[in-house]
Amino acid sequence: PEPEAAAIDSAAAQAALERVREGEVDVQENFCAAMLKVLNNVLQNPTETKFRSLKKGNATLQAKLFGVAEGAAMQLLTLAGWEDGAEVVALAAAPDGRCTAVRDAVLRFAEEEKMNQLRKERDAKIAEQIEKDKGRMPERRYGGGEDD
């Protein structure tokens, strides 16, 4: 079982996620997917040390986490109890409630951003249909109305 969510600096977590929000949609999605994978791996496998160490030089982690959003990944991992070393970011012991809390914050953010993106796409489709409809001829009505 995962540890219960513990109190974290919510303002700091929100500030990090706001920096992620400033990026392109695909960058946001990649960031959230990678961060959730890292946190879920360590929460679901608390005794596996391989999940508690991330190499800063790893190209995939650089592209999806460490190299985007002005240090948001490091800020979130630090809030989750990870320690920033010279070459690796590591969780010294089994994850605690801070990891759960950060994972939950990232998950809420990802879901919120996905809904916002879906709304934008829907609104664009509606606007496009309205423009198409402006060029159509008005429907003709035959009899039966009060205005006849």
Contact map, one row per residue, 1 for C-alpha under 8 A:
1110000000000000000000000000000000000000000100000000000000000000000000000000000000000000000000000000000000000000000000000000000000000000000000000000
1111000000000000000000000000000000000000001100000000000000000000000000000000000000000000000000000001000000000000000000000000000000000000000000000000
1111100000000000000000000000000000000000001000000000000000000000000000000000000000000000000000111001000000000000000000000000000000000000000000000000
0111110000000000000000000000000000000000000000000000000000000000000000000000000000000000000000011001000000000000000000000000000000000000000000000000
0011111000000000000000000000000000000000000000000000000000000000000000000000000000000000000000011111100000000000000000000000000000000000000000000000
0001111100000000000000000000000000000000000000000000000000000000000000000000000000000000000000011101100000000000000000000000000000000000000000000000
0000111111000000000000000000000000000000000000000000000000000000000000000000000000000000000000001100100000000000000000000000000000000000000000000000
0000011111000000000000000000000000000000000000000000000000000000000000000000001100000000000000000100110000000000000000000000000000000000000000000000
0000001111111000000000000000000000000000000000000000000000000000000000000000001000000000000000000000000000000000000000000000000000000000000000000000
0000001111111100000000000000000000000000000000000000000000000000000000000000000000000000000000000000000000000000000000000000000000000000000000000000
0000000011111110000000000000000000000000000000000000000000000000000000000000000000000000000000000000000000000000000000000000000000000000000000000000
0000000011111111000000000000000000000000000000000000000000000000000000000010000000000000000000000000000000000000000000000000000000000000000000000000
0000000011111111100000000000000000000000000000000000000000000000000000000011001000000000000000000000010010000000000000000000000000000000000000000000
0000000001111111110000000000000000000000000000000000000000000000000000000000000000000000000000000000000000000000000000000000000000000000000000000000
0000000000111111111000000000000000000000000000000000000000000000000000000000000000000000000000000000000000000000000000000000000000000000000000000000
0000000000011111111100000000000000000000000000000000000000000000000010111011000000000000000000000000000000000000000000000000000000000000000000000000
0000000000001111111110000000000000000000000000000000000000000000000000010000000000000000000000000000000001001000000000000000000000000000000000000000
0000000000000111111111000000000000000000000000000000000000000000000000000000000000000000000000000000000000000000000000000000000000000000000000000000
0000000000000011111111100000000000000000000000000000000000000000000011010000000000000000000000000000000000000000000000000000000000000000000000000000
0000000000000001111111100011001000000000000000000000000000000000000110010000000000000000000000000000000000000000000000000000000000000000000000000000
0000000000000000111111110001000000000000000000000000000000000000000000000000000000000000000000000000000000000000100000000000000000000000000000000000
0000000000000000011111110000000000000000000000000000000000000000000010000000000000000000000000000000000000000000000000000000000000000000000000000000
0000000000000000001111111011000000000000000000000000000000000000000010000000000000000000000000000000000000000000000000000000000000000000000000000000
0000000000000000000011111111000000000000000000000000000000000000000000000000000000000000000000000000000000000000000000000000000000000000000000000000
0000000000000000000000111111100000000000000000000000000000000000000000000000000000000000000000000000000000000000000000000000000000000000000000000000
0000000000000000000000011111110000000000000000000000000000000000000000000000000000000000000000000000000000000000000000000000000000000000000000000000
0000000000000000000100111111111000000000000000000000000000000001000100000000000000000000000000000000000000000000000000000000000000000000000000000000
0000000000000000000110111111111100000000000000000000000000000000000000000000000000000000000000000000000000000100000000000000000000000000000000000000
0000000000000000000000001111111110000000000000000000000000000000000000000000000000000000000000000000000000000100000000000000000000000000000000000000
0000000000000000000000000111111111000000000000000000000000000001000000000000000000000000000000000000000000000000000000000000000000000000000000000000
0000000000000000000100000011111111100000000000000000000000000001100100000000000000000000000000000000000000000000000000000000000000000000000000000000
0000000000000000000000000001111111110000000000000000000000000000000000000000000000000000000000000000000001100100000000000000000000000000000000000000
0000000000000000000000000000111111111000000000000000000000000000000000000000000000000000000000000000000000000000000000000000000000000000000000000000
0000000000000000000000000000011111111100000000000000000000001001100000000000000000000000000000000000000000000000000000000000000000000000000000000000
0000000000000000000000000000001111111110000000000000000000000000100000001000000000000000000000000000001001000000000000000000000000000000000000000000
0000000000000000000000000000000111111111000000000000000000000000000000000000000000000000000000000000001001100000000000000000000000000000000000000000
0000000000000000000000000000000011111111100000000000000000000000000000000000000000000000000000000000000000000000000000000000000000000000000000000000
0000000000000000000000000000000001111111110000000010000000000000000000000000000000000000000000000000000000000000000000000000000000000000000000000000
0000000000000000000000000000000000111111111000000000000000000000000000000000000000000000000000000011001000000000000000000000000000000000000000000000
0000000000000000000000000000000000011111111100000000000000000000000000000000000000000000000000000000001000000000000000000000000000000000000000000000
0000000000000000000000000000000000001111111110000010000000000000000000000000000000000000000000000000000000000000000000000000000000000000000000000000
0000000000000000000000000000000000000111111111010011000000000000000000000000000000000000000001100000000000000000000000000000000000000000000000000000
0110000000000000000000000000000000000011111111000000000000000000000000000000000000000000000000100011000000000000000000000000000000000000000000000000
1100000000000000000000000000000000000001111111000000000000000000000000000000000000000000000000000000000000000000000000000000000000000000000000000000
0000000000000000000000000000000000000000111111110010000000000000000000000000000000000000000000000000000000000000000000000000000000000000000000000000
0000000000000000000000000000000000000000011111111000000000000000000000000000000000000000000001100000000000000000000000000000000000000000000000000000
0000000000000000000000000000000000000000000011111000000000000000000000000000000000000000000001000000000000000000000000000000000000000000000000000000
0000000000000000000000000000000000000000010011111111000000000000000000000000000000000000000000000000000000000000000000000000000000000000000000000000
0000000000000000000000000000000000000000000001111111100000000000000000000000000000000000000000000000000000000000000000000000000000000000000000000000
0000000000000000000000000000000000000000000000011111100000000000000000000000000000000000000000000000000000000000000000000000000000000000000000000000
0000000000000000000000000000000000000100110010011111110000000000000000000000000000000000000000000000000000000000000000000000000000000000000000000000
0000000000000000000000000000000000000000010000011111110000000000000000000000000000000000011100000000000000000000000000000000000000000000000000000000
0000000000000000000000000000000000000000000000001111111000000000000000000000000000000001111000000000000000000000000000000000000000000000000000000000
0000000000000000000000000000000000000000000000000011111101000000000000000000000000000001110000000000000000000000000000000000000000000000000000000000
0000000000000000000000000000000000000000000000000000111111001000000000000000000000000011100000000000000000000000000000000000000000000000000000000000
0000000000000000000000000000000000000000000000000000011111001100010000000000000000000011100000000000000000000000000000000000000000000000000000000000
0000000000000000000000000000000000000000000000000000001111101100000000000000000000000010000000000000000000000000000000000000000000000000000000000000
0000000000000000000000000000000000000000000000000000011111111100000000000000000000000000000000000000000000000000000000000000000000000000000000000000
0000000000000000000000000000000000000000000000000000000011111110000000000000000000000000000000000000000000000000000000000000000000000000000000000000
0000000000000000000000000000000000000000000000000000000001111111000000000000000000000000000000000000000000000000000000000000000000000000000000000000
0000000000000000000000000000000001000000000000000000001111111111111000000000000000000000000000000000000000000000000000000000000000000000000000000000
0000000000000000000000000000000000000000000000000000000111111111111100000000000000000000000000000000000000000000000000000000000000000000000000000000
0000000000000000000000000000000000000000000000000000000000111111111100000000000000000000000000000000000000000000000000000000000000000000000000000000
0000000000000000000000000010011001000000000000000000000000011111111100000000000000000000000000000000000000000000000000000000000000000000000000000000
0000000000000000000000000000001001100000000000000000000000001111111100011000000000000000000000000000000000000000000000000000000000000000000000000000
0000000000000000000000000000000000000000000000000000000100001111111100111100000000000000000000000000000000000000000000000000000000000000000000000000
0000000000000000000000000000000000000000000000000000000000001111111111100000000000000000000000000000000000000000000000000000000000000000000000000000
0000000000000000000100000010001000000000000000000000000000000111111111110000000000000000000000000000000000000000000000000000000000000000000000000000
0000000000000001001101100000000000000000000000000000000000000000001111111000000000000000000000000000000000000000000000000000000000000000000000000000
0000000000000000001000000000000000000000000000000000000000000000001111110000000000000000000000000000000000000000000000000000000000000000000000000000
0000000000000001000000000000000000000000000000000000000000000000011111111110000000000000000000000000000000000000000000000000000000000000000000000000
0000000000000001101100000000000000000000000000000000000000000000110111111111000000000000000000000000000000000000000000000000000000000000000000000000
0000000000000001000000000000000000100000000000000000000000000000110010111111100000000000000000000000000000000000000000000000000000000000000000000000
0000000000000000000000000000000000000000000000000000000000000000010000111111110000010000000000000000000000000000000000000000000000000000000000000000
0000000000011001000000000000000000000000000000000000000000000000000000111111111000000000000000000000000000000000000000000000000000000000000000000000
0000000000001001000000000000000000000000000000000000000000000000000000011111111100000000000000000000010000000000000000000000000000000000000000000000
0000000000000000000000000000000000000000000000000000000000000000000000001111111111100000000000000010010000000000000000000000000000000000000000000000
0000000000000000000000000000000000000000000000000000000000000000000000000111111111110000000000000000000000000000000000000000000000000000000000000000
0000000110001000000000000000000000000000000000000000000000000000000000000011111111000000000000000110010000000000000000000000000000000000000000000000
0000000100000000000000000000000000000000000000000000000000000000000000000001111111000000000000000111110000000000000000000000000000000000000000000000
0000000000000000000000000000000000000000000000000000000000000000000000000000111111100000001000110110000000000000000000000000000000000000000000000000
0000000000000000000000000000000000000000000000000000000000000000000000000000111111110000111100000000000000000000000000000000000000000000000000000000
0000000000000000000000000000000000000000000000000000000000000000000000000000110011111000111100000000000000000000000000000000000000000000000000000000
0000000000000000000000000000000000000000000000000000000000000000000000000100010001111101110000000000000000000000000000000000000000000000000000000000
0000000000000000000000000000000000000000000000000000000000000000000000000000000000111111110000000000000000000000000000000000000000000000000000000000
0000000000000000000000000000000000000000000000000000000000000000000000000000000000011111000000000000000000000000000000000000000000000000000000000000
0000000000000000000000000000000000000000000000000000001110000000000000000000000000001111100000000000000000000000000000000000000000000000000000000000
0000000000000000000000000000000000000000000000000000111100000000000000000000000000011111110000000000000000000000000000000000000000000000000000000000
0000000000000000000000000000000000000000000000000000111100000000000000000000000001111011111000000000000000000000000000000000000000000000000000000000
0000000000000000000000000000000000000000000000000001110000000000000000000000000001111001111100000000000000000000000000000000000000000000000000000000
0000000000000000000000000000000000000000000000000001100000000000000000000000000011100000111111100000000000000000000000000000000000000000000000000000
0000000000000000000000000000000000000000000000000001000000000000000000000000000001100000011111000000000000000000000000000000000000000000000000000000
0000000000000000000000000000000000000000000000000000000000000000000000000000000000000000001111100000000000000000000000000000000000000000000000000000
0000000000000000000000000000000000000000010001100000000000000000000000000000000000000000001111110000000000000000000000000000000000000000000000000000
0010000000000000000000000000000000000000011001000000000000000000000000000000000010000000001011111110000000000000000000000000000000000000000000000000
0011110000000000000000000000000000000000000000000000000000000000000000000000000010000000000001111111000000000000000000000000000000000000000000000000
0011111000000000000000000000000000000000000000000000000000000000000000000000000000000000000000111111100000000000000000000000000000000000000000000000
0000111100000000000000000000000000000000000000000000000000000000000000000000001110000000000000111111110000000000000000000000000000000000000000000000
0000100000000000000000000000000000000010001000000000000000000000000000000000101110000000000000111111111000000000000000000000000000000000000000000000
0111110000000000000000000000000000000010001000000000000000000000000000000000000100000000000000011111111100000000000000000000000000000000000000000000
0000111100000000000000000000000000000000000000000000000000000000000000000000000100000000000000001111111110000000000000000000000000000000000000000000
0000000100001000000000000000000000000000000000000000000000000000000000000001101100000000000000000111111111000000000000000000000000000000000000000000
0000000000000000000000000000000000110011000000000000000000000000000000000000000000000000000000000011111111100000000000000000000000000000000000000000
0000000000000000000000000000000000000000000000000000000000000000000000000000000000000000000000000001111111110000000000000000000000000000000000000000
0000000000001000000000000000000000000000000000000000000000000000000000000000000000000000000000000000111111111000000000000000000000000000000000000000
0000000000000000100000000000000100110000000000000000000000000000000000000000000000000000000000000000011111111100000000000000000000000000000000000000
0000000000000000000000000000000100010000000000000000000000000000000000000000000000000000000000000000001111111110000000000000000000000000000000000000
0000000000000000000000000000000000000000000000000000000000000000000000000000000000000000000000000000000111111111000000000000000000000000000000000000
0000000000000000100000000000000000000000000000000000000000000000000000000000000000000000000000000000000011111111100000000000000000000000000000000000
0000000000000000000000000001100100000000000000000000000000000000000000000000000000000000000000000000000001111111110000000000000000000000000000000000
0000000000000000000000000000000000000000000000000000000000000000000000000000000000000000000000000000000000111111111000000000000000000000000000000000
0000000000000000000000000000000000000000000000000000000000000000000000000000000000000000000000000000000000011111111100000000000000000000000000000000
0000000000000000000010000000000000000000000000000000000000000000000000000000000000000000000000000000000000001111111110000000000000000000000000000000
0000000000000000000000000000000000000000000000000000000000000000000000000000000000000000000000000000000000000111111111000000000000000000000000000000
0000000000000000000000000000000000000000000000000000000000000000000000000000000000000000000000000000000000000011111111100000000000000000000000000000
0000000000000000000000000000000000000000000000000000000000000000000000000000000000000000000000000000000000000001111111110000000000000000000000000000
0000000000000000000000000000000000000000000000000000000000000000000000000000000000000000000000000000000000000000111111111000000000000000000000000000
0000000000000000000000000000000000000000000000000000000000000000000000000000000000000000000000000000000000000000011111111100000000000000000000000000
0000000000000000000000000000000000000000000000000000000000000000000000000000000000000000000000000000000000000000001111111110000000000000000000000000
0000000000000000000000000000000000000000000000000000000000000000000000000000000000000000000000000000000000000000000111111111000000000000000000000000
0000000000000000000000000000000000000000000000000000000000000000000000000000000000000000000000000000000000000000000011111111100000000000000000000000
0000000000000000000000000000000000000000000000000000000000000000000000000000000000000000000000000000000000000000000001111111110000000000000000000000
0000000000000000000000000000000000000000000000000000000000000000000000000000000000000000000000000000000000000000000000111111111000000000000000000000
0000000000000000000000000000000000000000000000000000000000000000000000000000000000000000000000000000000000000000000000011111111100000000000000000000
0000000000000000000000000000000000000000000000000000000000000000000000000000000000000000000000000000000000000000000000001111111110000000000000000000
0000000000000000000000000000000000000000000000000000000000000000000000000000000000000000000000000000000000000000000000000111111111000000000000000000
0000000000000000000000000000000000000000000000000000000000000000000000000000000000000000000000000000000000000000000000000011111111100000000000000000
0000000000000000000000000000000000000000000000000000000000000000000000000000000000000000000000000000000000000000000000000001111111110000000000000000
0000000000000000000000000000000000000000000000000000000000000000000000000000000000000000000000000000000000000000000000000000111111111000000000000000
0000000000000000000000000000000000000000000000000000000000000000000000000000000000000000000000000000000000000000000000000000011111111100000000000000
0000000000000000000000000000000000000000000000000000000000000000000000000000000000000000000000000000000000000000000000000000001111111110000000000000
0000000000000000000000000000000000000000000000000000000000000000000000000000000000000000000000000000000000000000000000000000000111111111000000000000
0000000000000000000000000000000000000000000000000000000000000000000000000000000000000000000000000000000000000000000000000000000011111111000000000000
0000000000000000000000000000000000000000000000000000000000000000000000000000000000000000000000000000000000000000000000000000000001111111000000000000
0000000000000000000000000000000000000000000000000000000000000000000000000000000000000000000000000000000000000000000000000000000000111111100000000000
0000000000000000000000000000000000000000000000000000000000000000000000000000000000000000000000000000000000000000000000000000000000011111110000000000
0000000000000000000000000000000000000000000000000000000000000000000000000000000000000000000000000000000000000000000000000000000000000011111000000000
0000000000000000000000000000000000000000000000000000000000000000000000000000000000000000000000000000000000000000000000000000000000000001111100000000
0000000000000000000000000000000000000000000000000000000000000000000000000000000000000000000000000000000000000000000000000000000000000000111110000000
0000000000000000000000000000000000000000000000000000000000000000000000000000000000000000000000000000000000000000000000000000000000000000011111000000
0000000000000000000000000000000000000000000000000000000000000000000000000000000000000000000000000000000000000000000000000000000000000000001111100000
0000000000000000000000000000000000000000000000000000000000000000000000000000000000000000000000000000000000000000000000000000000000000000000111110000
0000000000000000000000000000000000000000000000000000000000000000000000000000000000000000000000000000000000000000000000000000000000000000000011111001
0000000000000000000000000000000000000000000000000000000000000000000000000000000000000000000000000000000000000000000000000000000000000000000001111101
0000000000000000000000000000000000000000000000000000000000000000000000000000000000000000000000000000000000000000000000000000000000000000000000111111
0000000000000000000000000000000000000000000000000000000000000000000000000000000000000000000000000000000000000000000000000000000000000000000000011111
0000000000000000000000000000000000000000000000000000000000000000000000000000000000000000000000000000000000000000000000000000000000000000000000001111
0000000000000000000000000000000000000000000000000000000000000000000000000000000000000000000000000000000000000000000000000000000000000000000000111111
